[in-house]
Amino acid sequence: MAKILAVNAGSSTLKWKLFDMPAEVQLAEGLVDRLGQPQSKVKIKYGDGQKYESDTPIANYQEAVASLMGNIKALGLVEHLHEITGVGHRVVAGGETFAESVVVDDATLLQIQNLRDYAPLHNPVEADYIDVFKKMMPWATEVAVFDTAFHQTMQPENFLYSIPYDYYKKYGVRKYGAHGTSVRYVSARAAEMLNKPLEDLRMIVMHLGSGSSVTAVQGGQSIDTSMGFTPLAGVTMGTRSGDIDPSLVAYLMKKLDVPDVGQMIHILNNDSGLLGISGISNDMRDLEADEDTKPRAKLALDIFVNRVVKYVGSYAALMDGVDVLVFTAGIGENGDEIRDKIMRSLDYLGAKIDNDINNKSHGVEADLSTPDSTVKTLLVPTNEELMIVRDVMALS
């Protein structure tokens, strides 16, 4: 069997999962955390829940990849590194250049780097990691899997902004969305759970986590999604503002005496959302623990629910109805209270959930619907890494 590595790289973290393919068996998962800091850590979970941890300082991307490869071999996950025949890399922004996953050659790597303006915190790092893996594992097929690719089926009326059309033609200004790999996996799995063709379903996927999005999927394709040119747009998130009036940026820059627009975007990305509203935390669990005693914690939760409900309603209208609602990602999979609050506002769609099933369902596949519900509501844990390694297999 081939062993395939799925990689999700950030500037300070390197997450990975190793799979036996085509059996789709996960062998291990790991994390290099706080890269470049003295307290950097390596964490690996493998075998029957066995864990390995190390406080070895890791200074750069090359050392992170070397640590990953060394630990995979030392822990007996492979006898020889050549057993790993492919590496799939999550890449945030593919622009209009990439509508599907691709094998990475030098030209592709340059294109990913050239798309850095669409994801300045992600694409350059991901391109650097791909380059490191290519050099250290030259025998392996390197595949880029783009968060934006699934949303390339959106039509212009849904992806264009109402600004001069030339900005789109000259500068690529449009909605690209994110979480596409997650939505692609979850929507297909939801159809399997219902034993219905994906092409016959109108589905709304609520990917709710630290970063959250809502996507309308019809005929197996993305029709519209809440995130925009960047992942800052859409619903309220852990630390991201979601949708705001663009004029507010200029207004706040003047009031706060912020001289640089990058600083203002940093505030909207890192100091806003649930954290900014509550003044307590960006963690839903903390807010739920405080909502009865701290009004701003409750307000943050109410706003989060409000924004999700608004997007679900608009997408149901866009598709002239909905057949399936799906919860996924950290909050969607584990937050029974949030699911309940969202669903209270959606029974007009014919979507009702069984409270007992909902309360007991955390991180496992479940049909949350009541018997009389005309719209199914499912909990489907996402598995972006499995989607990534499937793409590697298909392209190898």
C-alpha positions as CSV (number, residue, x, y, z in Angstrom):
1,M,0.0,0.0,0.0
2,A,1.1,3.6,-0.6
3,K,1.5,5.9,2.3
4,I,0.4,9.5,1.7
5,L,1.1,12.5,3.8
6,A,-1.4,15.4,4.1
7,V,0.2,18.7,5.2
8,N,-1.4,21.8,6.5
9,A,1.3,24.4,7.0
10,G,1.3,27.8,8.8
11,S,4.0,30.3,9.7
12,S,4.3,28.9,13.2
13,T,2.8,25.4,12.9
14,L,3.1,22.4,10.7
15,K,0.2,19.9,11.0
16,W,0.2,16.6,9.2
17,K,-1.6,13.3,8.9
18,L,-0.2,10.0,7.5
19,F,-2.5,7.6,5.7
20,D,-2.3,4.1,4.3
21,M,-3.9,4.3,0.8
22,P,-6.1,3.2,-0.9
23,A,-7.5,1.7,2.3
24,E,-7.9,5.3,3.7
25,V,-6.5,4.2,7.1
26,Q,-5.0,7.0,9.2
27,L,-1.7,5.9,10.7
28,A,-0.8,9.0,12.7
29,E,-1.2,12.7,13.0
30,G,1.3,15.3,14.3
31,L,2.0,18.9,15.0
32,V,5.1,21.1,15.1
33,D,4.0,24.1,17.1
34,R,5.5,27.5,17.9
35,L,8.1,27.1,15.1
36,G,11.1,29.4,15.6
37,Q,10.4,30.0,19.3
38,P,12.5,28.4,22.1
39,Q,9.5,26.6,23.5
40,S,8.6,24.9,20.1
41,K,7.0,21.5,20.5
42,V,6.5,18.3,18.5
43,K,3.3,16.3,19.2
44,I,2.4,13.0,17.5
45,K,-0.5,10.7,18.1
46,Y,-0.2,7.2,16.5
47,G,-1.0,3.6,16.8
48,D,-3.8,2.9,19.4
49,G,-3.9,6.4,20.8
50,Q,-0.2,6.4,21.7
51,K,1.4,9.8,22.0
52,Y,4.9,11.2,21.5
53,E,5.9,14.7,22.6
54,S,9.2,16.6,22.4
55,D,10.3,20.1,23.4
56,T,13.1,20.1,20.8
57,P,13.6,23.6,19.5
58,I,12.8,23.9,15.8
59,A,14.0,27.0,14.1
60,N,12.8,26.9,10.5
61,Y,10.7,25.1,7.8
62,Q,13.6,22.8,6.9
63,E,14.0,21.7,10.5
64,A,10.3,21.2,10.9
65,V,10.1,18.9,7.8
66,A,13.3,17.0,8.9
67,S,11.7,16.5,12.4
68,L,8.5,15.2,10.8
69,M,10.4,12.7,8.6
70,G,12.7,11.6,11.4
71,N,9.9,11.0,13.8
72,I,7.8,9.1,11.3
73,K,10.7,6.7,10.8
74,A,11.8,6.6,14.4
75,L,8.3,5.7,15.6
76,G,8.1,2.8,13.1
77,L,5.4,4.3,11.0
78,V,7.5,3.6,7.9
79,E,10.5,1.3,7.5
80,H,11.9,3.6,4.8
81,L,10.8,7.1,3.9
82,H,10.4,6.0,0.2
83,E,7.2,4.3,1.3
84,I,5.7,7.7,1.4
85,T,4.9,8.1,-2.3
86,G,3.0,11.4,-2.2
87,V,2.5,14.6,-0.2
88,G,-0.7,16.7,-0.4
89,H,-0.5,20.3,0.6
90,R,-3.3,22.5,1.7
91,V,-3.0,25.8,-0.1
92,V,-5.4,28.6,0.8
93,A,-5.6,30.7,-2.3
94,G,-5.8,29.4,-5.9
95,G,-7.5,32.4,-7.4
96,E,-9.0,31.7,-10.8
97,T,-5.8,29.9,-11.8
98,F,-6.7,26.7,-10.0
99,A,-10.2,25.1,-10.2
100,E,-8.9,21.7,-9.0
101,S,-5.9,20.1,-7.3
102,V,-2.7,19.8,-9.3
103,V,0.7,18.1,-9.2
104,V,3.3,20.8,-8.3
105,D,6.1,21.5,-10.7
106,D,8.3,24.6,-10.7
107,A,5.8,26.6,-12.8
108,T,3.0,25.7,-10.4
109,L,5.1,26.7,-7.4
110,L,5.7,30.1,-9.0
111,Q,2.0,30.5,-9.6
112,I,1.2,29.8,-6.0
113,Q,3.8,32.3,-4.9
114,N,2.3,34.9,-7.3
115,L,-1.1,34.5,-5.7
116,R,0.3,35.6,-2.3
117,D,-1.7,38.9,-2.4
118,Y,-4.9,36.8,-2.1
119,A,-3.6,35.1,1.1
120,P,-0.5,37.0,2.3
121,L,-0.3,35.1,5.6
122,H,-0.7,31.6,4.0
123,N,0.4,31.2,0.3
124,P,4.1,32.3,0.7
125,V,4.5,29.9,3.7
126,E,2.7,27.1,1.9
127,A,4.8,27.6,-1.2
128,D,8.0,27.5,0.9
129,Y,7.0,24.3,2.6
130,I,6.2,22.7,-0.8
131,D,9.6,23.7,-2.0
132,V,11.2,22.1,1.2
133,F,9.3,18.8,0.7
134,K,10.2,18.7,-3.0
135,K,13.9,19.0,-2.1
136,M,13.9,16.6,0.8
137,M,11.5,14.0,-0.7
138,P,12.3,14.2,-4.5
139,W,10.8,10.8,-5.1
140,A,7.3,11.8,-3.8
141,T,4.5,13.3,-5.9
142,E,3.7,16.8,-4.5
143,V,0.1,17.9,-4.9
144,A,-1.4,21.3,-4.1
145,V,-5.1,21.2,-2.9
146,F,-6.7,24.6,-2.9
147,D,-9.3,25.9,-0.4
148,T,-10.8,28.1,-3.1
149,A,-11.0,25.5,-5.9
150,F,-14.4,24.1,-4.9
151,H,-16.0,27.5,-5.1
152,Q,-14.9,28.1,-8.7
153,T,-18.3,26.9,-9.8
154,M,-19.9,30.0,-8.5
155,Q,-21.5,32.2,-11.1
156,P,-20.6,35.9,-11.6
157,E,-23.8,37.2,-10.0
158,N,-22.6,35.5,-6.8
159,F,-18.9,36.0,-6.9
160,L,-18.6,39.6,-8.2
161,Y,-18.7,42.7,-6.1
162,S,-20.7,45.8,-7.2
163,I,-17.6,47.9,-8.0
164,P,-16.1,48.8,-11.4
165,Y,-15.9,45.7,-13.5
166,D,-12.3,46.6,-14.6
167,Y,-11.1,45.9,-11.0
168,Y,-12.1,42.3,-11.5
169,K,-10.5,42.0,-14.9
170,K,-7.3,43.8,-14.0
171,Y,-6.8,42.8,-10.4
172,G,-8.8,39.6,-9.8
173,V,-11.1,41.3,-7.3
174,R,-14.0,38.9,-6.5
175,K,-15.2,36.5,-4.0
176,Y,-13.1,33.3,-3.7
177,G,-14.3,31.8,-0.5
178,A,-12.5,29.3,1.7
179,H,-13.0,25.9,3.4
180,G,-13.7,24.4,0.0
181,T,-11.9,21.2,0.7
182,S,-13.9,20.7,3.9
183,V,-17.2,21.4,2.1
184,R,-16.3,19.1,-0.8
185,Y,-15.8,16.2,1.7
186,V,-18.7,17.0,3.9
187,S,-21.3,17.5,1.2
188,A,-20.3,14.2,-0.5
189,R,-20.4,12.3,2.8
190,A,-23.8,13.8,3.7
191,A,-25.2,12.5,0.5
192,E,-23.8,9.0,1.2
193,M,-25.4,9.1,4.7
194,L,-28.7,9.8,3.1
195,N,-28.1,7.3,0.4
196,K,-29.0,9.9,-2.2
197,P,-27.1,11.3,-5.2
198,L,-25.3,14.5,-4.3
199,E,-26.4,15.9,-7.6
200,D,-30.0,15.7,-6.5
201,L,-29.6,17.7,-3.3
202,R,-29.8,21.3,-2.3
203,M,-27.5,21.5,0.7
204,I,-26.3,24.2,3.1
205,V,-23.0,23.4,4.9
206,M,-22.2,25.3,8.1
207,H,-18.5,25.0,8.7
208,L,-18.4,26.5,12.2
209,G,-15.0,26.8,14.0
210,S,-12.6,29.5,14.9
211,G,-13.0,30.4,11.2
212,S,-16.6,29.9,10.1
213,S,-18.3,29.9,6.8
214,V,-21.7,28.9,5.3
215,T,-21.9,27.5,1.8
216,A,-24.8,26.7,-0.6
217,V,-24.2,23.5,-2.5
218,Q,-26.5,22.5,-5.3
219,G,-26.0,19.7,-7.8
220,G,-22.8,18.9,-6.0
221,Q,-21.4,22.4,-6.8
222,S,-20.7,25.5,-4.7
223,I,-23.4,28.1,-5.6
224,D,-22.4,30.7,-3.1
225,T,-20.3,31.0,0.1
226,S,-20.1,33.5,2.9
227,M,-16.3,34.2,2.9
228,G,-15.2,36.7,0.3
229,F,-12.0,37.9,-1.4
230,T,-10.3,36.8,1.9
231,P,-11.5,34.6,4.8
232,L,-12.3,37.8,6.7
233,A,-15.7,38.3,5.2
234,G,-19.0,36.5,6.1
235,V,-20.3,35.4,9.5
236,T,-18.9,36.5,12.9
237,M,-15.9,34.2,13.8
238,G,-13.6,33.6,16.7
239,T,-11.4,36.7,16.2
240,R,-12.6,37.9,12.7
241,S,-15.3,40.5,12.3
242,G,-17.1,39.0,9.3
243,D,-19.1,41.4,7.2
244,I,-18.8,45.1,7.9
245,D,-19.4,48.4,6.1
246,P,-16.2,49.2,4.2
247,S,-16.5,52.8,5.1
248,L,-16.1,51.8,8.7
249,V,-12.5,50.9,8.0
250,A,-11.6,54.5,7.1
251,Y,-13.7,55.9,10.0
252,L,-12.1,53.7,12.6
253,M,-8.6,54.4,11.2
254,K,-9.2,58.1,11.8
255,K,-10.8,57.6,15.3
256,L,-8.1,55.1,16.5
257,D,-5.3,57.0,14.9
258,V,-4.2,53.9,12.9
259,P,-1.9,55.1,10.1
260,D,-1.7,51.9,8.2
261,V,-4.6,49.9,6.7
262,G,-2.7,46.7,7.4
263,Q,-3.0,47.5,11.1
264,M,-6.7,48.0,10.7
265,I,-7.0,44.7,8.9
266,H,-5.0,43.0,11.7
267,I,-7.6,44.3,14.2
268,L,-10.5,43.0,12.1
269,N,-8.7,39.6,11.8
270,N,-7.3,39.1,15.3
271,D,-9.1,41.4,17.8
272,S,-12.7,41.2,16.6
273,G,-15.5,38.6,16.3
274,L,-16.5,36.7,19.5
275,L,-13.4,38.0,21.2
276,G,-14.0,41.6,20.4
277,I,-17.7,41.6,21.2
278,S,-17.4,39.6,24.5
279,G,-14.1,41.0,25.7
280,I,-13.6,37.6,27.3
281,S,-12.6,34.9,24.8
282,N,-12.8,33.7,21.2
283,D,-13.6,30.2,22.6
284,M,-17.3,29.3,22.4
285,R,-17.0,27.1,25.5
286,D,-15.8,30.0,27.6
287,L,-18.7,32.2,26.4
288,E,-21.3,29.5,27.0
289,A,-19.9,29.1,30.6
290,D,-20.3,32.9,31.2
291,E,-23.5,33.7,29.2
292,D,-25.8,33.7,32.2
293,T,-23.6,36.1,34.2
294,K,-21.9,38.2,31.7
295,P,-24.1,40.1,29.2
296,R,-21.4,40.5,26.6
297,A,-20.7,36.8,26.5
298,K,-24.4,36.2,25.7
299,L,-24.4,39.0,23.2
300,A,-21.4,37.5,21.3
301,L,-23.2,34.1,21.1
302,D,-26.5,35.8,20.0
303,I,-24.6,37.7,17.2
304,F,-22.8,34.5,16.1
305,V,-26.1,32.7,15.8
306,N,-27.8,35.6,14.1
307,R,-25.2,35.9,11.4
308,V,-25.3,32.1,10.6
309,V,-29.1,32.1,10.5
310,K,-29.1,35.1,8.1
311,Y,-26.8,33.3,5.7
312,V,-28.7,30.0,5.8
313,G,-31.9,31.9,5.1
314,S,-30.5,33.7,2.1
315,Y,-29.0,30.6,0.6
316,A,-32.3,28.7,1.0
317,A,-33.9,31.5,-0.9
318,L,-31.1,31.4,-3.5
319,M,-31.6,27.7,-4.2
320,D,-35.4,28.0,-4.0
321,G,-35.4,25.7,-0.9
322,V,-33.1,23.3,0.8
323,D,-33.1,19.6,1.4
324,V,-30.2,19.2,3.8
325,L,-28.5,21.3,6.5
326,V,-25.1,20.1,7.6
327,F,-23.0,21.1,10.7
328,T,-19.3,20.5,10.6
329,A,-15.9,21.8,12.1
330,G,-15.0,22.3,15.7
331,I,-18.1,24.2,16.9
332,G,-20.5,22.6,14.4
333,E,-19.4,19.1,15.4
334,N,-19.2,19.6,19.2
335,G,-21.4,22.6,20.0
336,D,-24.8,21.1,20.8
337,E,-26.0,24.3,22.4
338,I,-25.1,26.5,19.4
339,R,-26.6,23.9,17.0
340,D,-29.8,24.1,19.1
341,K,-29.9,27.9,19.0
342,I,-29.3,28.1,15.3
343,M,-32.0,25.5,14.6
344,R,-34.6,27.2,16.6
345,S,-34.7,29.9,13.9
346,L,-34.8,27.5,11.0
347,D,-37.9,25.4,11.7
348,Y,-39.8,27.5,9.2
349,L,-37.7,25.7,6.6
350,G,-39.1,22.4,7.8
351,A,-35.9,21.6,9.6
352,K,-36.3,20.3,13.1
353,I,-33.8,18.4,15.3
354,D,-34.3,15.8,18.1
355,N,-33.0,17.5,21.3
356,D,-31.8,14.2,22.8
357,I,-29.8,13.2,19.8
358,N,-28.4,16.7,19.4
359,N,-27.3,16.8,23.1
360,K,-25.5,13.5,22.8
361,S,-23.8,14.0,19.5
362,H,-20.3,15.3,19.7
363,G,-17.7,14.8,16.9
364,V,-19.5,11.8,15.4
365,E,-21.7,11.4,12.4
366,A,-25.4,11.8,13.3
367,D,-28.8,12.4,11.7
368,L,-30.2,15.1,14.1
369,S,-33.5,15.3,12.4
370,T,-36.9,14.6,13.9
371,P,-39.1,12.0,12.1
372,D,-41.5,14.7,10.9
373,S,-38.7,17.0,9.6
374,T,-39.0,17.7,5.9
375,V,-35.4,19.0,5.8
376,K,-32.7,16.7,7.0
377,T,-30.1,18.1,9.5
378,L,-26.9,16.2,9.7
379,L,-23.7,16.3,11.8
380,V,-20.7,15.4,9.6
381,P,-17.2,15.7,11.0
382,T,-15.0,17.2,8.4
383,N,-11.9,15.4,7.1
384,E,-10.0,17.7,4.9
385,E,-6.8,15.6,5.1
386,L,-8.6,12.5,3.7
387,M,-9.9,14.7,0.8
388,I,-6.3,15.8,0.3
389,V,-4.8,12.3,0.2
390,R,-7.6,11.2,-2.2
391,D,-6.5,13.9,-4.5
392,V,-2.9,12.8,-4.3
393,M,-3.9,9.3,-5.1
394,A,-6.0,10.4,-8.1
395,L,-3.1,12.4,-9.5
396,S,-0.3,10.0,-8.8
